[in-house]
Structures are given as C-alpha cells and as structure tokens.
C-alpha cells in the first residue's frame, strides 16, 4: 500500500486564530484524511508546537513576517517548506499532496521545485476564493471617509494600489506554478480568468463545497454570557471585521430599523483590524449599548443558537462565505447581499433575503420585513436547512476531490 502524505497549509492556525482560510483548511484536512492520507496542517499561531487532532497533526509556527501581510506569506513560506522537508525525510512518502489556502500556496510551488527529479509523486493544489486585487477593491468600497475618516480611507486606497502592483504578480506566478487551482464558485473562476490572462482555464477546477462547525481556542475568546437573549428577536453578524464585510452598512440599517420602534437584540461577533473603528461608528450612530460587539468567539454555535436572523452585509467576497454556510447548516434565517458568489448559494425569499450591497436603506427594509414576519423567518430557515443538506455535504466534496486526484 502506498504511503500517502498530505500537507494542508492554512496560513493562520485553524484553531487559535479566526479567519475563513483556517476553517477551509480544517475541513479540507478532514476530507483528505477520509481519502487515506496522513494529514499535517501547517499554520501560524502564538507559539511553536504540535497538536494532535483526530484526523491530522497540527503544526504551529510563530510568524516573524506577520506585519508584512501578503509579502509576509511569500517570505514565511520558507518555514513551511523546511517543516515539510523534515516530515518527508521521516515519513518517506510515495505520494504527496500539498493543498494550500490561497496565497499560502507559494509554499507548495517552492516545495515542488525542490522535489523536482524526486521519485515522490507530488501534486500541488491551491484553493481560491478571491484575489488580492478584488479583495482590496472591496476594502476601498467598504471604507468610505464619511464613516471611517479620510486618513483611514486613504490608507485603504494605498493598500489597494499595493495589492495591484505587488500582490497580483505574486499570485500570477503562484497560480501558474500550481498543478490545480480549486474553486467552489463560478464567480471565483471568472475573477481568476479575467485578472490573469495567462492562466490555463483547464487547471481551474470547480469542486462541491462543505464546511463543518467546530470550536476554536484563543486568548480573545468571549464567554457565552456576553451573548444576550430575550423575548425579542436577535440579529447577529459573525465575520472578520474588515471593510469589505460591510459592517458599516449593517450598523446604519440597524439604526434605521431601531428608530422605527422595532425591538430586537443586535450582536456583532468577530475580531479584525476594523473592530475598534466599527465600535466608534456604532457610538457615532447612537448605537452604543444597543449593539454588542463580542470580539472573537470560540464557537460559532454559541452565537447562532441564539440568533433569529443572521446578516452578512458584504461588499466583496469573490466567492460565497463560510459564515453563511455555517448559518445555513444551523437553519438560521439569512439576510445577505447580491455580492460575487453569494447569489449562487441562495434564492431570494426562498432560502434567504438578498439585497444590493452597500445599501443601508434596502437592508433596513429587508431587516424590518424579517423582524415583523415570523412566518417568513420560519419558512426561510426550514428551506435553507434542507437546501444545505442536499448541496453542501462531506460526501459530495469527498467524491469530488477523490475524482480529481484520480485523474
């Protein structure tokens, strides 16, 4: 029997640091384990250590290049390559897969170069959701000066320019150097092929998608006692707090609905660079004490179990959103935007309510409709739970990846 090893590179730890790429890597690792691979997950955390999971060995590193953002991923890839070489020397695999999340795929292409001429059968796959150029354009849209100040807005615009001139060439080399580029949304595929003219369409493959909800650990964790409940509906938002998530749109919509005299609880969960800025905006909008900013939460379940309406007001995703799939799986009523790949997952007023991005008035009208119509909420929740069970299963992604690797 072949000795098969799989490295899954998450960038940030899927256990100790919040973020969609970590959650994605965690679930990919479970799939590869089920396909007979001995799996190692490589990610950054606060200390160097190895953690044994039921389906993988998690190897944590300290990232000395964290402040360099995307460039740091390129420089830190050497740490991942060195660790993979150690495991290869110990395990002596016949078959090897490096499955990376987005820009962290640089490590896979570097290992591929080092093993050139080796007898090891190596495949490098990179899972993609959006590009740096597309993502940072979303940051610009989601960080207007009127909400966050001119200095912050200009900084975001400078970051967008940097993404276009520096990150994009790195991504282009990464995508060309990987054996396969795995996407889960037509939207992502279209973005990649439109931005990178030299990218071979045949190597961009679409797979069924699956996510699981699991608990994380962090020094930032907020206890569940911070999550209010009561007799009125609870509206929640769970995401990394950066401009492209449109939290400013949500806060403005919440203000409009509240001023109409409609009672509801309001929770915002998640850490990120705009956490304090969003708290300041909420205070300026008169929502201090009404919107509870929970910060990082170790378990999405703790919030979703007390949520009647889940809102994701994104202005950019590139694909869909993991947090939306988590809400689908739990059977929570969803209000979200017609952004990138999100409409591929929902039908308006059948499995969710969809509104244009960056439109507080339309979001407020939709939120009011859902708060006042319990029957609509119940129907949407039941429909979306059934839809998730049909479309987003472990078995479908498992079979899709099995077939892809067998080609």
Secondary structure, DSSP 4 states (H G I P E B T S, - for coil): ---EEEEEEEEE-TTTS--HHHHHHHHHHHHHHHTT-EEEEEEE-SS-EEEE-SS-EEEEE--TTGGGHHHHHHHHHHHHHHHHHHHHHHH--SEEEEEEEGGGGHHHHHHHHHTTT-SSEEEEEEE-S--HHHHHHHHHHH--HHHH-HHHHHHHHHHHHHIIIIIHHHHHHHHHHSSEEEES-HHHHHHHHHH-TTS-GGGEEE------------TT---GGGS---SS-EEEEES--SGGG-HHHHHHHHHHHHHTT---EEEEE---TTHHHHHHHHHHTT-BTTEEEEE--S-HHHHHTT-SEEEE--S--SS--HHHHHHHHHT-EEEEE--TTGGGT--BTTTBEEE-TT-HHHHHHHHHHHHH-HHHHHHHHHHHHHHHHHHS-HHHHHHHHHHHHH-
